[in-house]
Amino acid sequence: MKSAIRITSGVLVGAFCLGSALAQTPSGSYDPSGPLTRAQVRADLVAWRAAGYDPLDWLDYPDNAIRAGRIVAAQRAKAAGLSNGQ
């Protein structure tokens, strides 16, 4: 009886591990840009801080980060639209 329980639990654990391994997407498939350089990360931080993000403001953390991210994304979209001749 104990061996049947051990075999059944082993099969279940193996099935869960296999299922979770197959459910994961490859890490590079959704990020075609690749890793950023240190200078690019610093430029991003400067842009976010100029948009109003304060990394030391923990009280308003999710709101100010989302707001600054939207502002920076809008500025980059506008700059990309202007550089494409639109």
Residue pairs with C-beta under 8 A, 6 or more apart in sequence:
36 44
44 72
47 72
47 75
48 65
48 68
48 69
48 72
49 55
49 68
51 67
51 68
51 69
51 71
51 72
51 75
52 64
52 67
52 68
52 71
53 64
53 65
53 67
53 68
53 69
54 64
57 64
